[in-house]
Amino acid sequence: MSYEQMTRSDLIRLLEQHDQARSEAGKDGIVMSYTGRTAPWQIIRQVKPKMTKINQRVSVGLPSEQAENLIMEGENLSAMVTLYKYRGQVDLVLTDPPYNTGEDFRYNDKWDQDPNDPDLGDLVPKEDGSRHSKWLRFMTPRLWMMREMLKPGGVIAICIDHRELYRLGMLMDEIFREENRIGIINWQKAYSPKSDTGGKKGGVSTATEYVLVYAKDGDKAKTGLLDRTDEMNARYTNNDNDPEGDWASDNPSGPGASSHKKMVYAIQSPFTGELHYPPSGACWRSDKKDMKAWLQAWGSTYEEKWIDDENEFIDEKTNKVVKVKALVLKGAEFKDGVFQGPNEIVKSSQLKAEKIRDSDPWPRLIFTGNGYGGPRLKRYLKNIRKGKVPLSYWADEDYETPFSLGAQSWDHEESGHSQAGISELTAVVGKGHDFKTVKPLKLMSKIIQIWCKPGGIVLDPFAGSGTTGHAVLEVNKATNTDRRFIMIEQGNDEKGDLYAKTLTADRIRRVISGNWQTGSREPLGGGFQFAQLKRQQVDASAVVALQREEMIDLLLSSHWDKSDRAKNSLSRVSDDKVKHLFAINNRQEGFFLIWEGADQPSILNREVFKEVVAEAKAHQLFERYHVYAALAPYTGRTVEFYKIPDKVLEHIGFNSRADAYNNDMEVEVEQG
C-alpha cells in the first residue's frame, strides 16, 4: 500500500512507530528497516499469557527440587510472556536460535497483526526469497522479550553462524545497544577441514561459529572468573626468588592504539640501549609512570623525552599536534628516533642491569634473552589465584588478559566442538535423536561460569536437546553451586513429536539420575518441573472457570512476592488428607487454595480458617497463612490473602486495576 492509499490514522501510527524506534535507539543508535517490520514493543504488548499444565509424570525430583528448574513445552514468545514472575530476574540468557539454514524455523504472517494466532506457520525454506526478513521478524520480538527477562546486570549470549551473523549483530546493537556489547566469541566447531563452502564457488570452508555477548546494562554487568587448574598454576615459577611469589611472563602491550595514542611510545632497554615500541595497532597496557618506575628498577635513571621519531598525532579537541615522548636513559641523545650517544650511558646502564639480573629479584618489567631481548611483564599468581580471567584469545588455556570488546577466539580444545556435542547427546539418550548440530557442554559450561553467578538463573528460550540445562547441572556438581535453569522448547510439529518431553526432558532426567543410555554415570542430582503451555489465554473469565487442579497448576507457575520474586518458588504438596494446602514456600509457609470449581463457593471464613490452621500444624509450618480465595470475610495478621482472580492476573502481568474481576457477591468482613 502506498502512502497515498493510507488513511490519516494509519499514517499517524506509522510516524509514531518511527519516532518511538528512534527514541528507543537513542541519539546515535541504529534502527533496522526490513519488509514487514513492526516495532517489537508493540508486538509484545499484544501477546497474551497462556494457561499452563504441570505434568507431574515427566517432572523429576522432590517437590523442592522440581521448584528449582523448569522445562516448558510451547512457543517461546508466549512462554516468556507467561513467565511474568521471572521478568527482570534472569542472570543469563544462553540460547541457540535457528540459523536460517532452511526449514529450521516457522513463520506465520498473521503474527504481524496478531501474535496470539495459534497457527505456528510454515517452515521457511532456503529458497524463500524473503527468508532473511522473515527471520528478522521472527527474532526481533523474541530478543526484545529476552532483554525484558534479564536483570539490570544480566547478560545474553546468543549463538549464530555466518548465515545470519551480520543481521543478528545489527539487531543486537539496536535492541541491546552497541555500548552494551561485551564481546564476540568465535569458537572452533570443527577441528578438521571440511568441504563446506556455503554452496558458493570459491568459498571458504566454515570451521567456526559465533556467540554474541551483550549486557542489558554494561555498567552493571560483571564478567566472572573461571576456576583454575593445577596445570595452569604449575606454569608459574619463581626462578629469581621474587618476594611477590610465583609469576609468569605476560605481554606488556595490548590492543587499542587508535584510542590510546599517548600509550604508544618507545622504551629504551637498560641492557642494550635498543628502542622497543608496542606492535602495530597496540599500545602499552600499563600507566607511563609505572613503566618508568619498572625501567628505573634496573638501576638507572630514566626520563620522558621527545626523540624526533615522528611519534605524534593531532588532538581532535584542541586541533594541536601532540608529540608523544619516549622513556629513555637520562642524558641519552637521539636524532630522527636513532640513539646518538653517549655510549657510556648505555654501558653504565648495562652493568647495573646485569648485576640486578644475576643477584636480586628482577623488576616487574623484564627483558627476554637474559636481558637482551624484548620486554615482558611479570604476572603474579597470587593476583589471579581465585580464578582465571576470561581470555582475549582462548586457544591458550593460561592467558589472562581481561575479556574485552572484539573477537575472542576459542579453539576446539577450549570450547569443545560440534561432534563432541552430538556424541555427548547420543551417550545420554542413545541414537535416533536426529540432531545434526549440538553445542558442546564445554562451551556452554564456560559461558555459564563466566556470566551467571552461583544462585543465578539461566534462561534458554530455544532449548533444543537440552544442552543448557545439562551444562547448568554439570557446573553445579563440579563447583558445588546452585544455579537454576529455565528451558523452553516448541519442538518439531512436522514429525508429530514436540520432543520437549521425549528428548529435552529425557536428557535432563537421565543426567540427574545417572541412568545414561550407554551405562551408569555419576548422578548430577537436582530436579525440574515440566510444564506445557496451553492454547487458552489467561483472563478473568478463564481463571474463574478452572477446576481445582488446573488452578493449582496456574498458581504454582505464576506466584511470586515482592521480597524475593524469582526465588519464591512453591513446592507442590501431594497429600490426599489435606483439603486446602497445595504448596509450601522456601520459608516453610503454607499456601492454601479455597477452590473446588467455578460453581462452588470460594470463601475464607472462620470455619475454613480453622481448617487451614489445622493443616499447617499437621505439616509443621510457620504461622503465616497464604490463602487464595474469591472472598475473605475472615482476615487476621497472620493471613496473606490473594483474591481470585485479581491477584492471579496481577501475578501474570495484568494491570490489576484495569483488569480487576468484579464479583457481584458482597459479604461482611470479619476480623480475626
C-alpha positions, -999 to +999 in steps of 0.1 A: +000+000+000+014+034-010+013+065+013-014+080-009-037+050-002-031+051+036-057+066+059-048+095+081-048+073+112-025+047+095-001+075+086-001+088+121+005+053+135+034+048+111+050+081+122+046+072+158+063+039+152+092+057+135+095+082+164+094+055+190+120+035+172+144+065+171+137+072+207+145+036+218+177+036+197+190+067+213+206+097+197+234+078+180+217+044+178+205+024+148+171+012+137+169-017+112+144-015+084+131-045+066+099-058+049+071-063+074+089-047+104+067-040+134+081-023+165+089-052+189+073-035+219+040-032+200+041-070+194+049-078+230+020-057+242-004-078+222+009-112+234-014-127+260-002-151+287-014-187+283-026-213+307+000-239+318-004-275+328+022-291+350+030-327+340+039-345+372+047-377+354+075-360+334+087-338+362+117-351+382+128-349+418+114-340+452+088-311+452+116-287+464+139-299+436+112-295+410+106-259+421+142-250+413+142-256+375+117-255+347+113-271+313+083-256+294+069-271+262+054-244+239+060-214+217+087-194+233+074-158+228+041-167+245+060-187+271+083-158+281+053-135+284+035-161+305+066-164+328+059-130+342+073-138+376+108-142+361+107-109+342+137-089+353+151-118+373+173-138+349+211-136+352+220-151+318+201-158+286+221-185+268+205-197+237+210-213+202+182-200+179+175-212+143+204-203+120+181-199+090+197-228+072+164-238+055+133-253+072+147-248+107+121-223+119+084-215+112+068-182+105+031-172+104+024-140+085-006-134+107+017-128+137+025-093+123-011-083+132-019-109+159+010-125+177-015-147+196-026-166+164-022-202+174-010-214+140+027-219+141+030-212+104+050-230+077+087-239+077+107-213+059+127-230+031+161-220+019+147-210-014+123-184+001+135-150-012+121-133+019+137-157+044+160-131+059+132-106+066+111-134+080+139-145+102+143-109+115+106-106+121+107-139+140+137-130+161+131-093+169+102-096+194+119-127+210+151-108+215+132-079+229+114-103+254+147-119+263+160-085+272+129-079+294+136-112+312+172-101+322+182-084+355+197-049+351+231-065+352+221-096+332+239-109+301+227-126+269+250-150+250+234-160+217+249-185+193+249-180+155+268-189+123+279-170+092+244-171+076+228-145+099+258-132+118+257-097+104+219-093+106+219-106+142+247-083+151+228-053+138+197-064+156+215-069+189+231-034+185+196-020+180+179-038+209+207-040+235+227-010+221+263-011+209+277+003+241+264-028+260+282-052+237+306-073+258+323-093+231+320-117+201+333-152+207+342-173+177+347-209+186+361-237+166+332-260+158+353-285+138+390-293+141+395-309+107+388-291+074+356-298+056+345-290+020+316-269+033+318-235+015+282-225+019+274-235-016+295-207-031+321-211-057+355-201-044+340-200-009+360-207+023+353-237+045+335-226+077+351-242+107+339-216+133+306-204+148+300-173+169+285-163+203+274-126+205+276-114+241+257-083+253+247-069+286+214-053+295+234-026+311+271-027+305+278-006+337+261-032+359+271-064+342+300-084+357+323-109+340+333-137+363+364-158+366+368-194+356+381-220+380+419-225+377+435-259+374+467-273+390+482-275+355+476-238+350+492-229+383+522-251+376+532-228+347+540-201+373+576-202+387+599-180+408+634-185+395+645-151+408+632-155+443+607-127+439+591-119+473+558-114+455+558-152+447+553-173+416+549-155+383+547-159+345+557-135+318+530-116+300+527-093+270+531-057+282+511-044+252+475-049+241+450-036+215+438-001+215+464+021+198+439+042+180+420+052+212+451+054+235+476+073+213+496+086+243+503+050+253+522+043+221+559+053+226+594+039+227+611+025+258+649+021+259+663-012+271+686-009+301+707-038+287+712-028+251+700+008+247+677-005+219+643+012+215+612-010+218+577+000+206+544-018+210+534-039+180+514-022+152+479-014+164+488-020+200+497+002+230+514-003+263+489-017+288+503+000+319+505+036+330+535+055+319+546+063+354+546+026+362+566+018+331+592+044+341+594+031+377+599-005+364+626+006+340+644+025+367+643-005+390+671-019+368+694+006+384+695+037+360+676+069+358+650+074+330+633+105+316+605+113+293+620+128+261+610+137+226+633+117+204+622+131+170+607+098+159+576+113+143+555+097+170+529+125+171+492+130+164+466+158+162+444+162+192+408+162+180+396+185+207+423+212+205+434+205+169+470+208+181+499+185+174+508+162+204+543+148+204+545+116+224+577+114+244+597+082+248+611+067+281+649+068+277+680+067+298+687+102+312+713+120+292+708+099+260+707+118+227+686+110+197+681+122+161+652+110+139+645+084+165+680+069+165+703+068+195+733+091+190+752+086+223+770+089+245+778+052+246+790+054+282+754+059+294+743+025+279+774+008+291+768+020+327+732+010+325+741-024+312+765-031+341+739-021+367+711-042+350+733-073+347+742-070+384+705-069+394+697-098+369+723-120+385+717-113+422+684-097+430+647-104+422+640-089+388+618-059+384+582-061+372+592-052+336+617-079+324+636-084+291+638-118+274+670-135+262+688-130+295+681-093+292+690-087+256+656-094+240+622-077+241+602-065+271+578-087+290+557-081+321+555-103+353+521-116+360+518-129+396+499-160+405+487-145+438+467-118+419+447-143+399+447-174+422+409-172+428+401-177+391+410-173+355+400-141+338+382-147+305+406-145+277+412-124+246+425-155+228+412-186+244+434-211+225+459-206+253+444-220+285+466-198+306+464-164+290+447-140+314+441-107+295+407-093+306+378-101+283+375-070+261+354-059+232+364-075+200+366-110+185+375-137+211+387-170+196+383-203+213+398-234+196+382-268+200+403-278+230+390-247+248+353-248+238+347-284+226+334-289+190+301-298+174+309-335+171+316-336+208+282-321+214+265-348+193+285-376+210+275-362+244+238-362+235+240-397+220+257-411+251+229-398+273+198-406+252+210-431+226+210-429+188+180-418+167+176-382+181+181-367+146+201-338+159+228-329+134+243-300+154+246-298+192+266-273+212+293-289+233+289-289+270+324-273+274+313-242+255+280-238+274+295-245+308+323-220+303+298-192+294+276-201+324+306-199+348+316-165+334+282-147+333+259-165+358+269-163+394+260-191+419+223-190+427+215-172+394+190-182+367+199-193+332+172-189+305+173-208+272+142-200+250+155-223+222+163-253+244+166-279+217+183-310+230+187-295+265+225-288+265+220-256+286+202-274+314+227-303+313+256-277+315+239-259+345+236-292+364+272-302+355+286-268+366+266-271+399+280-305+405+316-296+397+316-263+418+291-272+445+268-243+435+231-238+429+224-222+396+189-227+381+176-231+346+145-223+326+143-240+292+116-235+266+112-258+236+085-259+210+098-290+192+091-302+156+054-304+150+061-316+115+070-351+128+043-351+154+069-350+182+073-318+201+104-336+218+105-312+248+092-343+266+108-372+247+143-356+242+149-324+262+133-336+294+146-372+289+182-360+286+179-339+318+162-368+337+190-392+327+218-369+338+201-362+371+198-399+378+230-410+361+210-435+340+226-428+306+217-449+276+254-460+274+255-471+311+255-457+346+273-424+353+277-403+384+243-386+390+243-348+388+213-345+411+186-319+412+152-319+396+129-299+373+092-292+368+078-299+333+050-276+322+031-275+290+018-242+275-018-245+265-036-225+238-061-210+262-053-174+271-054-162+307-081-137+315-106-132+344-132-155+329-107-182+321-093-181+356-127-185+374-137-213+351-107-235+362-111-267+381-090-271+413-061-290+398-059-266+369-060-236+393-031-252+413-010-255+381-016-219+373-007-207+408+025-228+410+036-214+377+027-177+384+030-170+421+057-145+433+060-120+461+079-087+461+105-097+487+122-124+466+104-126+433+124-152+415+135-173+445+100-176+459+094-210+443+065-231+456+068-268+462+037-288+455+021-307+484+008-341+474-013-352+504-048-367+499-055-359+536-055-321+531-083-301+516-068-267+511-030-269+514-014-271+480+021-257+483+049-247+507+075-219+500+112-219+509+103-202+543+082-232+553+050-212+550+018-228+537-002-218+506-039-227+507-065-227+479-102-224+488-115-235+455-134-265+442-145-252+409-163-224+391-198-231+406-185-237+442-182-212+470-146-198+475-148-180+508-122-178+536-145-176+567-138-185+604-146-222+599-124-225+568-096-207+586-097-233+614-092-260+587-063-240+573-046-237+607-050-274+614-034-284+580-005-261+587+001-276+621-001-311+607+028-302+583+047-283+609+045-250+590+051-215+604+020-194+614+018-174+582-010-185+560-011-176+523-047-181+512-061-179+476-099-174+475-126-153+458-137-137+491-122-133+526-147-122+552-122-135+578-088-119+580-060-116+605-024-105+610-012-140+601-032-142+569-019-131+535-050-131+512-048-134+474-081-126+457-092-148+428-089-139+400-075-104+406-042-114+423-037-143+399-040-119+370-016-094+386+010-122+391+010-130+354+013-093+344-022-079+341-028-044+355-050-053+385-069-020+383-076-022+347-084-059+346-100-064+381-127-090+381-158-077+398-176-102+420-212-094+425-213-111+458-209-089+489-202-101+524-194-085+557-158-087+567-148-104+600-117-096+619-098-124+635 
